[in-house]
């Protein structure tokens, strides 16, 4: 049996207490080794990817709070690149993660309410960036993903608003319009119709 030389103590503790599958533990160790290597390169894109991989592996071993930390660091790296797609995806992931934490903790307690608030913040930030993602289909998926989080957070009005945006994009795509919904000019009625 080998020692986990590249794992920080909190990861070793989190990993040891979960009874996680051996494959998940091996993936976590490999992702931590990759992160250690990438840190020597100092490349923001590689750092964002490596931090995200560690976060995904931490979710597999049920170390949710630590996963949130790594996803948040990946988001910081993605923001330095102005990588909108990555930022949106990470914000969606963080929103979903925080919403699950809020449900698990219960929204009556302070920790649960804080998780719920973070979920909303990430969801609304992702919604604000959604119009700048690489293609319309991705934007629709993002809007629906975020609307589900907001619905789970009890924010029905904003969830419906995002679903409406996604449906409008679907209509534009079906009509063959090449422009993004957010880039269309606002239509106004003439002063007097009769």
N, C-alpha and C positions, 0 to 999 in steps of 0.2 A: 504494500500500500504506500502511495506517495503522499507527500505533504503538500498542503495548499500554500505554496510560498508566495504566490502573487495575490492572494485574497486578503483584503483588509480584515481586521478582527471582527467587525460587525457583520461582514458577509459570511465569515466562517461560522459565527454563532447562528446567523439566520439559516444558513444552509444545514447546519448540524441538527437544528431543532425541528425540521419540517418533515422528515421522513420522505423527502422527495425522491423521485425516480433517479436511479444512477445516471441515466442518460441526461437528465436535466442538470444534475450536479456537474457532469462532465462538460456540458455546454456552457454552464456558468464559468467554470474554470477556464475554458478555452476563450470565452469572451473577455474575461479579465486579463488573460495573457495578451490578447489582441489589443485591448485598451492600453496596457502597459507599453506595448511596442509602438502604438500610434502616438502616444504622448511624446515619444522621442522625436517624432517627425514634426510635430507642431502644425499640422495641416487642419484647418477648421472643418472641412468636409469630412475628413477621415475621423476626426474627433466626434463630430455629430453622429456619424454612423456607429462608431464603437460604443459611445455612451448609450445609444438607442439599443444596440444589441445586448449590452449588459442589463438594461432595464427590462427587456423582453425575457431574458433568462431569469432575472430575479422574480418576475411574475410567475414563471413556471415552478419556482421553488417556494412560492407563497410569501416572499419577502416584499410585500406591497409597498410599505413606506420607503424602503430603500430603492425600490424601482422608481417611485415618484421622484426621488432625488436625482437619479441618473437621467430620467426623461427630461427633467427641468434643466439639467446641465446640457443635454443634447439640444434643447430648444435655444439655449444661450448661444451655442456654437452655430446653429442654423441661422440665428438672427444676425450674426456677424457676416454671414455670406449673403444676406438678403435672399435666401433660398425659401421662397414663399411656400412652395409645395411641402417642403419638409417642416416648416413652421406650422402650417395648417394641420398636417398629419400628427405632429407631436402635440399640438394643442388639443386635437380631438382625442388622442390617446390619454392625455392628462385629464381631460374633462370626464371621459368614461371611467377612468381609474378613480378619480375623486368622487364621482357619483356612486360607484360601487362601495367605496369606503364609507360614504355618508349613510348608505342603506345598512351596511354592516354595523356601524356604530350607533345608528339611530339619530335622527335629526333633533331630538330633544336635548341632547347633551352639547356642550360647547365644541368638542372635537368633531362631532357629526355636522353641526352647523358650519364650522369652518371648512370642512371638506365640501359641503354643499355649495358654499360661496365660491370656493376655488373652482369647482366644476362649472358653475355659471360663468365665472370670469374667463376661463379657458374656452368655453363654448362660444361666448359672445365675441371673444378675440378671434377665434377661428372663423366665425361668421363674417366678421369685418374684413378678413383677408381672403375669404372664399372667392370673391370676384376677381382676384388676381392670380388664381391658379392656372396651370398650363392648358387645360381644356375644359370644355363645357360639361362633358360627362363626369369628369372628376369633381367639378364644382357641384353638380347635382348630388353626387354621392356624399360629398362633404356636408352639404346642407341637410340632407336627410339624416346623416349620422349625428350631426349636432342637434337637430330637432328632437331626436330620440332622447338624447341626454337631457335637454331642457325639459321635455315632457316628464322624464323620470325625476327631475328636480322640482316638479310642480309648477313650472313656468309654461303653462299651456299657451298663453297668448304669443309669446316669442316662438314657441315650437311651431305653431300654426303659420306664423308669418314666414318662417324659413321653409316650411313645406310649400307654401304658396310660391315662394321664389323658385324652388326646385321645379314645380309644375310649370311655371312660366318659362323656365329654361327648356324644359322638355317640349313645350309647345313651339318655341323658337327653333329648336333643333329639328322637330318634325316638319316644320314649314320650310326648312332648308335655309333659314337665316344664318349667315355666317358670323354675324356680330354677336358679341356677348350681351346678355340682358342689361348689365350695368352700363354698357356703352351706348345704349339706345337713347335718343333724345326723349324727353318727356313730351307727351302729346297734350295739347290744350284745345278746348273747344273754342270756336270763334265767339266773339262777343255776343252775338245774337243769332239764334238759329232760325227764328221765324220773323 
